[in-house]
Amino acid sequence: MIGNFIADHIRGNNYKNFSKEIQQGIFLHRAIDTFTDAHEIVRKSKRRLHKRYRHYDGVIIDIFYDYFLAKNWADYSAIPLNVYTDSINKLFSKKSPELPLKSQSFIKYMIEYNILYNYQFKEGIQKVLNGVNARTKGKSQMNLAIEDLRKLEQELQEDFTLFFKDLIEFSNQKLFELKY
């Protein structure tokens, strides 16, 4: 879980500085990114937003898919979302000093605003979109994307559901390969 979380902050072969288990998480995250970027359903979702957001369409779809996962959490896990996110926040808080600085900063922000839990609400998604928009100095206009979520929610929900089924299967197989 930690490797998967910090993967975006690990460049090149710097993964070698971590335990085998964390390396597996980093490799799984990288494989999931590649799988996701190439998946036709994700591409279809991105095309729905491309005209307005151009190369930011993928970031927005990633955030929207997080929303659909959190909103429909009970369909995928027997553990209630609040219990799961509390355990994740505690784990990351405890492990934070051992992680890359960028990961530490994000953990602090994630816990302070209870991001994982609040992904299930449009207000939570709006805050995330506003934050990313601010980091692009307004260039991405991601703060407007909540309008698109409202307009396209049913179509994007269908995309997510089909994609996530494939992603679960892919992830289970990849994790098995990484362990053996």
Residue pairs with C-beta under 8 A, 6 or more apart in sequence:
1 25
1 88
1 91
2 22
2 25
2 91
2 92
2 95
2 99
3 15
3 18
3 21
3 22
3 23
3 24
3 25
3 26
3 27
3 28
3 29
4 25
4 26
4 28
4 29
4 32
5 25
5 29
5 92
5 103
6 22
6 25
6 26
6 99
6 100
6 103
7 25
7 26
7 29
7 30
8 29
9 99
9 100
9 102
9 103
10 18
10 26
10 100
15 22
15 23
15 26
15 27
16 23
18 26
24 175
24 178
24 179
27 178
28 171
28 174
28 175
28 178
31 170
31 174
32 167
32 170
32 171
32 174
35 167
35 170
36 42
36 62
36 163
36 167
37 58
39 163
39 166
39 167
41 159
41 162
41 163
41 166
42 58
42 61
42 159
42 163
44 159
45 61
45 64
45 65
45 156
45 159
45 160
45 163
46 57
46 58
46 61
47 57
48 148
48 152
48 155
48 156
49 57
49 60
49 61
49 145
49 148
50 57
52 141
52 144
52 148
53 60
53 140
53 141
53 142
53 145
56 136
56 140
56 141
56 142
59 132
59 140
59 142
60 129
60 142
60 145
60 148
61 156
63 125
63 128
63 129
63 132
63 145
64 125
64 145
64 149
64 156
64 160
65 160
65 163
65 164
66 119
66 125
67 119
67 120
67 122
67 124
67 125
67 149
68 156
68 157
68 160
68 161
68 164
69 76
69 119
69 160
69 164
70 81
70 116
70 117
70 119
70 120
71 119
71 120
72 161
73 80
73 81
73 84
73 120
74 80
74 81
76 164
76 168
77 84
81 117
81 120
82 117
84 116
85 114
85 116
85 117
88 116
89 110
89 111
89 114
89 116
92 107
92 110
92 111
93 107
93 111
96 103
96 104
96 107
96 108
97 104
99 107
109 115
110 116
113 127
115 124
115 128
117 124
118 124
118 127
119 125
119 128
122 146
122 149
122 150
125 146
125 149
126 143
126 146
129 142
129 143
129 145
129 146
130 142
130 143
132 140
132 142
133 140
133 141
133 142
133 143
136 142
149 156
